[in-house]
Structure formats: structure tokens, C-alpha cells
Amino acid sequence: MMFPFPRYKPLNVVLFLSIFDVENSLLEVTLKLSFILRVTTTFRVNKIYWITDSLNSRKLEKIITDITKYALLPPYLKKYVPISRNLKKVGLMSPLGIPYHFIFKQAVEGEIRLGYKGDFGLNKKLNSSSKTILITDSLKAGYIDYRGFYYTGVKNEFIDFKKVFNFDNLIIASRSGKNPLQAKEQLTNLYNKYGLTLMIGPPTGNLLQRLGKQYLDKSYNFVIKQGVSDIRAEEALAYSLSILNLLLS
């Protein structure tokens, strides 16, 4: 399977931890995060910046960190993750389907495997301190240490709201924004220069009021003439990244 390269420039997103405030259980948080991780890895997002605006921010930070780390590991390395209450519902998550998650029972030439302490999912541990190997001989499990350049999944960072004012590549997903298809040149030029950081507003709304009128020109409506009264943050994320992926291809 071909391993996808990272993007030419960073594509990041900004989400608010308060999108989990409507969830009443670890199961609901896990399932929503599962969808977000699936969407962001599908479109090769580099990083999710989580704004710590929830009363449960500290708890949510730990849950998101634990679940993301677990979800990104290939199946044969999950056994090394310590037992945690935060992982009780991960069995119900949608598989991320990252290429290095798909392995054969037997080693296959050209296959790339991630490892931990010599465990690369083979019948024996290998004498390698590398985190990644490339299989060169399926019969003898021959390999070479491999430092490939490929996309390995999304990362998380937890920030205060004020930090977004430091981003020189911020764009806003907003119903009040302009048509992104008509602003393709503006978006691609910004991406080619700085990359893009897409911001999805919190459930409370009023994002542009908090940011200031100067950000109206950086706002884009990725769901033109929407047929519903409101769009959830995780839905807006999927719709927006889908369109951006096309515009940046």
C-alpha cells in the first residue's frame, strides 16, 4: 500500500473543547473524537489546536491525548498502552485506516512497519532500535531501518483562545463568510505561503464577534445555502476540509 506524503505546507485546524460539553458520557466523547480523528487523518491534517474553553478542559485534554495516541498505533503495538479508564470505549471507535495499520500475517517485501522495543508485529523481536523498518526479505524477515517521509497522523495541542491571534494563516468557517470557490486564488496563495489553519467556532457561536471585524475577510462559507438550521462543529469540519482538499489539490 502506498504511504501518503505529508502535505506540502501545514494544514491545521482549531476546535473548541466545549464541543464536548453536550456529551454526557465517556462513550459519547469517544465516538465524537473518533469521527474527528477519522476526518482529520483522511485529509492529512497536521495538527488540531484545541482551545481550552470548557469547564472540563483538564479532563478532556487527558482523554483526547490518551485516545489519539492509542488510535494512531498499529494493532500489534496497542498491547503496550497502559490500562486507562479513558480507553474503556475505544473498541467502538471507527478504525483510522492509516496505511501502516494494515499489515500481513507474514512479512512482505516493501512493507513498512512501526515498532516498539524491537516488536514490529512479527513472530520474533528484531534487534533494531529504529521506530520504523522496511521489510526486504519475506522468507527470512530481512529488513533495513527506515526513516521514510510519510504522513503519520494528526497531532494535538491545547491552547488558550488568545493564541489564535498569532496565526498568520488563520481562516474561519462561518455562515457569514464568502464562497470559497470564488476565493480559490486567495486561499491557495495563502496556503502556498504559510499553510492554512482552519478555525471552527464553538457551540455558543459569536466567533467573529470575539475575533473582530478584521477577520470577516478571512471567513468562508463552506456550506452554501445550508438546508438545516445549525451545523455541528464536527460536521463543519468534515465539509470544510473536503472543499479545501479539492481547492488545494
GIBELKA-V32652 format. One record per pair of residues at least 4 apart in sequence whose ideal C-beta (glycine too) atoms are under 7 Angstrom apart, sorted by the first residue. I is the first residue (numbers start at 1). J is the second residue. D is the distance in whole Angstrom. If there is no record, write none. Layout:
# GIBELKA-V32652
i = [I & I]
j = [J & J]
d = [D & D]
This chain:
# GIBELKA-V32652
i = [1 & 1 & 3 & 3 & 3 & 3 & 4 & 4 & 4 & 5 & 5 & 5 & 6 & 6 & 7 & 7 & 7 & 9 & 9 & 9 & 10 & 10 & 11 & 11 & 11 & 11 & 11 & 12 & 12 & 12 & 12 & 12 & 13 & 13 & 13 & 13 & 13 & 13 & 14 & 14 & 14 & 14 & 14 & 14 & 14 & 15 & 15 & 15 & 15 & 15 & 16 & 16 & 16 & 17 & 17 & 17 & 17 & 17 & 17 & 17 & 18 & 18 & 18 & 18 & 19 & 19 & 19 & 20 & 20 & 20 & 20 & 21 & 22 & 23 & 23 & 23 & 24 & 26 & 26 & 26 & 27 & 27 & 28 & 29 & 29 & 30 & 30 & 30 & 30 & 30 & 30 & 31 & 31 & 32 & 32 & 33 & 33 & 33 & 34 & 34 & 34 & 35 & 35 & 36 & 36 & 36 & 37 & 37 & 37 & 37 & 37 & 38 & 38 & 38 & 39 & 39 & 39 & 39 & 40 & 40 & 40 & 41 & 41 & 41 & 41 & 43 & 43 & 44 & 45 & 46 & 46 & 47 & 47 & 47 & 48 & 48 & 49 & 49 & 50 & 50 & 50 & 51 & 51 & 52 & 52 & 52 & 53 & 53 & 54 & 56 & 57 & 59 & 60 & 61 & 61 & 62 & 62 & 63 & 63 & 64 & 64 & 65 & 65 & 66 & 66 & 66 & 66 & 67 & 67 & 67 & 67 & 68 & 68 & 70 & 70 & 70 & 70 & 71 & 71 & 72 & 72 & 73 & 73 & 73 & 74 & 74 & 74 & 74 & 74 & 75 & 76 & 76 & 77 & 77 & 77 & 80 & 95 & 96 & 97 & 98 & 100 & 100 & 100 & 103 & 103 & 103 & 104 & 104 & 106 & 107 & 107 & 107 & 107 & 107 & 108 & 108 & 109 & 109 & 109 & 109 & 110 & 111 & 112 & 112 & 112 & 112 & 113 & 113 & 113 & 113 & 114 & 114 & 115 & 115 & 115 & 115 & 115 & 118 & 118 & 118 & 118 & 119 & 120 & 120 & 122 & 122 & 126 & 128 & 128 & 130 & 132 & 132 & 132 & 133 & 133 & 133 & 133 & 134 & 134 & 134 & 135 & 136 & 136 & 136 & 137 & 137 & 159 & 164 & 164 & 167 & 168 & 169 & 169 & 169 & 169 & 169 & 170 & 170 & 170 & 171 & 171 & 171 & 171 & 171 & 172 & 172 & 172 & 172 & 172 & 172 & 172 & 173 & 173 & 173 & 173 & 173 & 173 & 173 & 174 & 174 & 174 & 174 & 174 & 175 & 176 & 176 & 176 & 177 & 177 & 177 & 178 & 178 & 178 & 178 & 179 & 179 & 179 & 180 & 180 & 180 & 180 & 180 & 183 & 183 & 184 & 184 & 185 & 186 & 187 & 187 & 188 & 188 & 188 & 189 & 190 & 190 & 191 & 191 & 191 & 196 & 198 & 198 & 200 & 200 & 200 & 201 & 201 & 202 & 203 & 206 & 207 & 208 & 208 & 208 & 211 & 215 & 222 & 222 & 222 & 223 & 223 & 226 & 231 & 231 & 232 & 233 & 234 & 235 & 236 & 237 & 238 & 239 & 240 & 241 & 243 & 244 & 245]
j = [99 & 102 & 99 & 112 & 148 & 150 & 44 & 150 & 151 & 149 & 150 & 151 & 44 & 151 & 11 & 44 & 46 & 191 & 192 & 195 & 46 & 195 & 44 & 45 & 46 & 195 & 196 & 45 & 46 & 47 & 49 & 197 & 40 & 45 & 48 & 198 & 200 & 237 & 49 & 51 & 164 & 197 & 198 & 199 & 200 & 19 & 48 & 50 & 200 & 233 & 51 & 53 & 202 & 50 & 51 & 52 & 53 & 54 & 57 & 60 & 53 & 54 & 202 & 203 & 202 & 203 & 233 & 29 & 32 & 54 & 60 & 54 & 203 & 28 & 29 & 32 & 28 & 30 & 88 & 89 & 31 & 89 & 32 & 33 & 63 & 34 & 67 & 89 & 90 & 92 & 93 & 35 & 92 & 36 & 234 & 37 & 64 & 67 & 38 & 93 & 94 & 39 & 234 & 40 & 234 & 237 & 41 & 68 & 71 & 96 & 154 & 42 & 94 & 96 & 43 & 237 & 238 & 241 & 45 & 48 & 154 & 96 & 98 & 153 & 154 & 241 & 245 & 151 & 154 & 154 & 155 & 154 & 155 & 157 & 154 & 156 & 157 & 159 & 64 & 156 & 158 & 159 & 161 & 57 & 158 & 160 & 161 & 202 & 60 & 60 & 61 & 63 & 64 & 65 & 158 & 66 & 86 & 67 & 86 & 68 & 156 & 69 & 156 & 70 & 84 & 86 & 87 & 71 & 86 & 87 & 90 & 72 & 156 & 78 & 81 & 87 & 90 & 93 & 96 & 96 & 153 & 77 & 78 & 81 & 100 & 101 & 103 & 114 & 121 & 101 & 119 & 121 & 114 & 116 & 119 & 116 & 101 & 101 & 101 & 153 & 112 & 113 & 114 & 111 & 113 & 121 & 108 & 111 & 138 & 111 & 122 & 135 & 138 & 141 & 135 & 138 & 135 & 136 & 137 & 138 & 135 & 135 & 132 & 134 & 146 & 148 & 120 & 121 & 133 & 135 & 131 & 132 & 119 & 120 & 128 & 131 & 133 & 125 & 126 & 127 & 128 & 125 & 126 & 133 & 126 & 141 & 143 & 133 & 145 & 145 & 146 & 147 & 148 & 143 & 144 & 145 & 146 & 143 & 144 & 146 & 143 & 142 & 143 & 144 & 141 & 142 & 163 & 170 & 199 & 197 & 194 & 190 & 194 & 195 & 196 & 197 & 197 & 199 & 218 & 196 & 198 & 199 & 218 & 220 & 177 & 199 & 207 & 208 & 215 & 218 & 219 & 198 & 199 & 200 & 220 & 222 & 236 & 240 & 201 & 207 & 208 & 219 & 221 & 221 & 208 & 216 & 219 & 219 & 220 & 221 & 182 & 183 & 220 & 221 & 183 & 221 & 224 & 187 & 220 & 222 & 243 & 247 & 187 & 220 & 188 & 247 & 189 & 190 & 191 & 247 & 192 & 247 & 248 & 193 & 194 & 196 & 195 & 196 & 248 & 244 & 240 & 244 & 233 & 236 & 237 & 205 & 207 & 207 & 233 & 210 & 211 & 215 & 216 & 219 & 215 & 219 & 239 & 240 & 243 & 231 & 239 & 231 & 235 & 236 & 236 & 237 & 238 & 239 & 240 & 241 & 242 & 243 & 244 & 245 & 247 & 248 & 249]
d = [5 & 6 & 5 & 6 & 7 & 4 & 6 & 6 & 5 & 6 & 6 & 6 & 7 & 5 & 5 & 5 & 7 & 6 & 7 & 4 & 5 & 4 & 7 & 5 & 6 & 6 & 5 & 7 & 5 & 5 & 6 & 4 & 7 & 6 & 5 & 5 & 7 & 6 & 5 & 7 & 6 & 6 & 7 & 4 & 7 & 6 & 6 & 6 & 6 & 6 & 5 & 5 & 4 & 5 & 6 & 6 & 6 & 4 & 5 & 5 & 5 & 5 & 5 & 6 & 7 & 6 & 4 & 5 & 7 & 7 & 6 & 6 & 7 & 4 & 5 & 6 & 6 & 6 & 6 & 6 & 6 & 5 & 6 & 6 & 6 & 6 & 6 & 4 & 6 & 7 & 6 & 7 & 7 & 7 & 6 & 6 & 6 & 6 & 6 & 4 & 5 & 6 & 5 & 6 & 6 & 7 & 6 & 6 & 6 & 6 & 7 & 6 & 5 & 6 & 7 & 6 & 5 & 6 & 4 & 6 & 4 & 5 & 6 & 5 & 6 & 4 & 5 & 5 & 5 & 7 & 7 & 7 & 5 & 6 & 6 & 5 & 5 & 5 & 7 & 6 & 5 & 6 & 5 & 4 & 5 & 6 & 6 & 6 & 6 & 5 & 6 & 6 & 6 & 6 & 5 & 6 & 6 & 6 & 5 & 6 & 6 & 6 & 6 & 6 & 6 & 4 & 6 & 6 & 6 & 7 & 6 & 6 & 6 & 6 & 5 & 6 & 6 & 6 & 6 & 7 & 4 & 5 & 5 & 7 & 6 & 5 & 7 & 5 & 7 & 7 & 7 & 4 & 7 & 5 & 7 & 6 & 7 & 7 & 6 & 6 & 6 & 7 & 6 & 7 & 6 & 6 & 5 & 7 & 6 & 6 & 6 & 5 & 5 & 5 & 6 & 5 & 6 & 6 & 7 & 5 & 7 & 4 & 6 & 6 & 6 & 6 & 4 & 6 & 6 & 7 & 6 & 6 & 6 & 4 & 7 & 6 & 6 & 4 & 5 & 7 & 6 & 6 & 6 & 6 & 7 & 6 & 7 & 6 & 6 & 4 & 5 & 7 & 6 & 4 & 7 & 6 & 5 & 6 & 5 & 4 & 5 & 5 & 6 & 6 & 7 & 3 & 4 & 6 & 7 & 5 & 6 & 6 & 4 & 5 & 5 & 5 & 5 & 6 & 6 & 6 & 6 & 7 & 5 & 6 & 6 & 5 & 7 & 7 & 6 & 6 & 4 & 6 & 7 & 5 & 6 & 6 & 5 & 5 & 7 & 7 & 6 & 4 & 6 & 6 & 6 & 7 & 6 & 3 & 4 & 4 & 7 & 6 & 6 & 7 & 7 & 6 & 6 & 6 & 4 & 6 & 6 & 7 & 6 & 7 & 6 & 5 & 6 & 7 & 6 & 6 & 6 & 6 & 6 & 6 & 6 & 6 & 6 & 5 & 6 & 7 & 6 & 7 & 5 & 5 & 5 & 6 & 4 & 7 & 7 & 6 & 6 & 6 & 6 & 7 & 4 & 6 & 5 & 4 & 5 & 6 & 5 & 6 & 5 & 5 & 7 & 6 & 7 & 6 & 6 & 6 & 6 & 7 & 6 & 6 & 6 & 6 & 6]
